[in-house]
Amino acid sequence: MAILTVEIPDDVKKRCESLFIGHTIEEMLAQLLEEALEQESVHRRTKAAVDRLLTRRAATKPVSAESIQTARLAGRS
């Protein structure tokens, strides 16, 4: 396990201790870091997916609404 030295203002520490009774500052910081890592991971996956969709869209010819409607109707027959 790594050691991290962080200075936390006294008022913030007191507020945390009063809200998160029974939890240490270390536990709270570890949880916050885990959540931040997960959010960043989701953000990066989402960005990659959007980039792939935009790349596909740029390489695809536009289709008219009439063509789409015709294909829908043909698929229902």
C-alpha positions in Angstrom: 0.0 0.0 0.0 1.3 3.5 -0.8 1.5 6.4 1.5 0.1 9.7 0.4 0.6 12.9 2.4 -2.1 15.5 1.9 -2.8 18.6 3.8 -6.5 19.0 4.5 -7.9 22.2 6.0 -9.1 21.8 9.6 -12.6 22.9 8.8 -12.9 20.4 5.9 -11.6 17.6 8.2 -14.1 18.5 10.9 -17.0 18.6 8.5 -16.0 15.2 7.1 -15.6 13.7 10.5 -19.1 14.9 11.5 -20.7 13.6 8.3 -18.9 10.4 8.0 -18.9 9.1 11.5 -16.9 5.9 11.9 -14.9 6.4 8.7 -11.3 7.6 8.6 -10.1 10.3 6.3 -7.9 7.7 4.6 -11.0 5.6 3.9 -12.9 8.5 2.5 -10.0 9.6 0.3 -9.5 6.1 -1.0 -13.2 5.9 -1.9 -13.1 9.3 -3.6 -10.0 8.2 -5.6 -11.8 4.9 -6.7 -14.9 6.9 -7.8 -12.7 9.4 -9.7 -10.9 6.5 -11.5 -14.2 4.9 -12.5 -15.6 8.1 -13.8 -12.5 8.8 -15.8 -12.6 5.2 -17.2 -16.2 5.7 -18.3 -15.4 9.1 -19.8 -12.6 7.6 -21.8 -14.7 4.7 -23.1 -17.5 7.0 -24.0 -15.2 9.4 -25.8 -13.7 6.5 -27.8 -17.2 5.2 -28.7 -18.3 8.7 -29.9 -15.1 9.1 -31.9 -15.7 5.7 -33.6 -19.3 6.7 -34.4 -18.2 10.1 -35.9 -15.6 8.3 -38.0 -18.2 5.9 -39.4 -20.6 8.8 -40.0 -18.0 10.7 -41.9 -17.3 7.7 -44.2 -21.0 6.9 -44.8 -23.1 8.4 -47.6 -26.2 10.3 -46.4 -29.5 8.4 -46.9 -32.7 10.3 -47.6 -35.8 10.0 -45.4 -37.7 8.6 -48.4 -35.1 5.7 -48.7 -35.4 5.0 -45.0 -39.2 4.9 -45.2 -39.2 2.7 -48.2 -36.8 0.2 -46.5 -39.0 0.2 -43.4 -42.1 -0.6 -45.4 -40.3 -3.3 -47.5 -39.1 -4.9 -44.3 -42.7 -5.1 -42.9 -43.9 -7.1 -45.9 
